[in-house]
């Protein structure tokens, strides 16, 4: 187990010879974590961590997905993945959640 910042995902995986070999990453990070250059770096590191057939799943509150950070995150996900599917709202979650299911990672320079 590793406890640390999501921004350290790349170095942590590299230390374990797992960079580019991860099958699934699930995130509940708030939109603010994905904002600005830090968020772009985080997404770049995430796509580099995933295996070619890897999947990234992001869950968030449904209502916040329409806010500017949520719309920007959706655009960024579409740039970094071949397929981005939205699922939800998940009414069993309170507040209701939306799930972004992303496959076909493609690191963007």
C-alpha positions in Angstrom: 0.0 0.0 0.0 1.1 3.5 -0.8 -0.3 6.6 0.8 0.5 9.8 -1.0 -0.5 12.5 -3.4 -2.1 11.5 -6.7 0.5 13.6 -8.5 3.1 11.0 -7.4 1.4 8.2 -9.2 4.0 8.1 -12.0 7.1 8.0 -9.7 5.5 5.4 -7.4 4.6 3.1 -10.3 8.1 3.6 -11.9 9.7 2.5 -8.6 7.8 -0.7 -8.8 8.3 -1.3 -12.6 4.6 -0.8 -13.2 4.5 2.3 -15.3 2.4 1.7 -18.4 1.1 -1.6 -16.9 -1.9 -0.5 -14.8 -5.2 -2.0 -15.9 -7.5 0.2 -13.9 -7.5 3.5 -12.0 -10.6 4.7 -10.1 -10.7 8.3 -8.9 -13.0 10.3 -6.7 -10.8 13.3 -6.8 -12.7 16.6 -6.8 -12.7 18.7 -10.0 -10.4 21.2 -8.4 -7.6 18.6 -8.3 -7.8 18.5 -12.1 -7.7 22.3 -12.6 -4.9 24.2 -14.3 -1.4 22.9 -15.1 -1.4 20.6 -12.0 -4.5 18.8 -13.4 -3.0 18.5 -16.9 0.1 17.0 -15.4 -2.0 14.6 -13.3 -3.9 13.5 -16.4 -0.7 13.1 -18.4 0.8 10.9 -15.6 -2.4 8.9 -15.4 -2.5 8.0 -19.0 1.2 7.1 -18.9 0.5 4.8 -16.0 -2.2 2.9 -17.8 -1.6 -0.2 -20.0 -2.7 0.2 -23.6 -6.0 -1.5 -22.8 -6.3 0.2 -19.4 -9.4 2.0 -18.0 -9.8 5.2 -16.0 -13.0 5.6 -14.0 -13.8 9.0 -12.4 -16.9 9.5 -10.3 -18.2 12.9 -9.3 -21.4 14.6 -8.2 -23.8 14.9 -11.1 -24.6 18.6 -10.5 -21.0 19.7 -10.5 -20.3 18.1 -13.9 -21.9 21.2 -15.6 -19.7 23.7 -13.8 -16.7 25.1 -15.7 -14.1 22.7 -14.0 -16.3 19.7 -14.8 -16.8 20.7 -18.5 -13.0 21.3 -18.8 -12.3 17.9 -17.3 -14.6 16.3 -19.8 -12.8 18.0 -22.7 -9.4 16.9 -21.2 -10.6 13.3 -20.9 -11.7 13.3 -24.5 -8.2 14.5 -25.5 -6.5 11.7 -23.5 -8.7 8.7 -24.2 -10.2 7.1 -27.4 -13.5 6.6 -25.7 -15.2 8.5 -22.8 -18.6 7.3 -21.7 -20.7 9.0 -19.1 -23.0 6.9 -16.9 -25.6 8.1 -14.5 -26.9 9.8 -12.7 -26.5 7.2 -10.1 -29.5 7.9 -8.0 -28.5 5.5 -5.2 -25.6 7.8 -4.3 -26.4 10.9 -2.3 -26.0 13.4 -3.8 -26.4 11.6 -7.2 -23.2 10.8 -9.0 -22.0 10.7 -12.6 -19.3 8.2 -13.7 -16.8 8.9 -16.5 -15.6 5.6 -17.9 -12.5 6.2 -20.1 -10.7 3.6 -22.3 -7.9 3.7 -24.9 -5.4 6.0 -23.0 -3.3 8.1 -25.3 -0.8 10.4 -23.6 -0.9 13.9 -25.0 2.3 16.0 -25.1 
